[in-house]
């Protein structure tokens, strides 16, 4: 499990102390924008047409229960963002998911591909 550790002058979630002693700073941005769905059409089609299959697939790749990917993709996005040290908050995740859920899931899938998780 990761242990939260504060970094001078920042909020407590600004860095994560990994058990091995390596620090992962939050500060990276998503590798693609929320509305960049057309940059990876295969992922766009997979998420758009088969989200009931692709969501559980992403969840299992993140070592989560497959049902999380089926019914709760917002927490999946938030957990991924925190584990990977991507800038954002639960509020930004919620807003992106509320206003463009499929785009939010596509962005998550593109990021997982970019980081070679799927």
C-alpha positions as CSV (number, residue, x, y, z in Angstrom):
1,X,0.0,0.0,0.0
2,X,1.1,3.5,-0.7
3,X,1.6,5.9,2.2
4,X,0.8,9.6,1.8
5,X,3.6,12.0,2.7
6,X,3.5,15.8,2.6
7,X,6.0,17.7,0.6
8,X,7.1,21.2,1.8
9,X,4.4,23.8,1.1
10,X,2.1,21.5,-0.7
11,X,-1.0,19.6,0.1
12,X,-0.6,16.1,1.7
13,X,-1.5,14.4,-1.7
14,X,1.3,16.1,-3.5
15,X,3.5,13.0,-3.3
16,X,3.3,9.3,-2.5
17,X,5.9,7.4,-0.7
18,X,6.2,4.0,-2.3
19,X,7.3,1.0,-0.1
20,X,10.5,0.7,-2.0
21,X,11.4,4.3,-1.0
22,X,10.8,5.9,-4.4
23,X,8.7,9.0,-4.4
24,X,6.1,9.6,-7.1
25,X,5.2,13.2,-7.5
26,X,1.8,14.3,-8.7
27,X,2.4,16.8,-11.5
28,X,2.0,14.9,-14.7
29,X,-0.9,15.6,-16.9
30,X,-2.9,13.2,-19.0
31,X,-1.0,12.2,-22.2
32,X,-4.1,13.2,-24.2
33,X,-6.9,15.5,-23.8
34,X,-10.5,14.6,-22.7
35,X,-11.8,15.3,-26.2
36,X,-9.0,13.6,-28.2
37,X,-11.1,10.5,-28.8
38,X,-10.4,10.6,-32.6
39,X,-6.6,10.3,-32.0
40,X,-7.1,6.6,-31.2
41,X,-10.2,5.4,-33.2
42,X,-9.8,1.7,-32.2
43,X,-10.1,2.6,-28.5
44,X,-12.9,5.0,-29.2
45,X,-14.9,2.2,-31.0
46,X,-14.1,-0.3,-28.3
47,X,-15.3,1.9,-25.5
48,X,-18.2,3.3,-27.4
49,X,-19.6,0.0,-28.7
50,X,-18.4,-2.5,-26.0
51,X,-18.1,-0.5,-22.8
52,X,-19.7,-3.3,-20.9
53,X,-16.7,-5.5,-21.8
54,X,-14.0,-2.9,-22.0
55,X,-14.7,-1.4,-18.6
56,X,-14.2,-4.7,-16.7
57,X,-11.1,-5.4,-18.9
58,X,-9.5,-2.1,-17.8
59,X,-10.4,-2.8,-14.2
60,X,-8.7,-6.2,-14.2
61,X,-5.6,-4.6,-15.7
62,X,-5.5,-2.2,-12.7
63,X,-5.9,-5.2,-10.3
64,X,-9.5,-4.2,-9.4
65,X,-12.5,-6.4,-9.4
66,X,-14.0,-6.6,-12.9
67,X,-17.4,-5.4,-11.6
68,X,-15.8,-2.0,-10.7
69,X,-15.2,-1.5,-14.4
70,X,-18.7,-2.4,-15.2
71,X,-20.6,-0.3,-12.7
72,X,-18.2,2.2,-11.3
73,X,-15.9,3.7,-13.9
74,X,-15.5,7.0,-12.1
75,X,-13.7,5.5,-9.1
76,X,-11.6,3.5,-11.5
77,X,-10.5,6.7,-13.2
78,X,-9.7,8.3,-9.8
79,X,-7.7,5.3,-8.5
80,X,-5.7,5.2,-11.7
81,X,-5.0,8.9,-11.6
82,X,-3.7,8.8,-8.1
83,X,-1.7,5.6,-8.6
84,X,0.0,7.1,-11.7
85,X,0.6,10.5,-10.2
86,X,-1.6,12.4,-12.7
87,X,-2.7,15.9,-11.7
88,X,-6.4,16.3,-10.9
89,X,-8.9,15.8,-8.2
90,X,-12.0,13.7,-7.5
91,X,-14.0,16.8,-8.5
92,X,-12.3,17.1,-11.9
93,X,-12.9,13.3,-12.4
94,X,-16.6,13.8,-11.5
95,X,-17.0,16.8,-13.8
96,X,-15.4,15.0,-16.8
97,X,-17.4,11.9,-16.2
98,X,-20.7,13.8,-15.8
99,X,-20.4,15.9,-18.9
100,X,-18.7,13.4,-21.2
101,X,-18.6,9.9,-19.6
102,X,-17.5,8.1,-22.8
103,X,-14.8,10.6,-23.5
104,X,-13.6,10.2,-19.9
105,X,-13.4,6.4,-20.2
106,X,-11.6,6.8,-23.6
107,X,-9.1,9.1,-22.0
108,X,-8.5,6.6,-19.3
109,X,-8.0,3.8,-21.9
110,X,-5.6,5.9,-24.0
111,X,-3.6,6.7,-20.9
112,X,-3.4,3.1,-19.9
113,X,-2.2,2.3,-23.4
114,X,0.3,5.2,-23.2
115,X,1.7,3.8,-20.0
116,X,1.7,0.2,-21.4
117,X,-0.8,-1.1,-18.9
118,X,-3.1,-2.5,-21.6
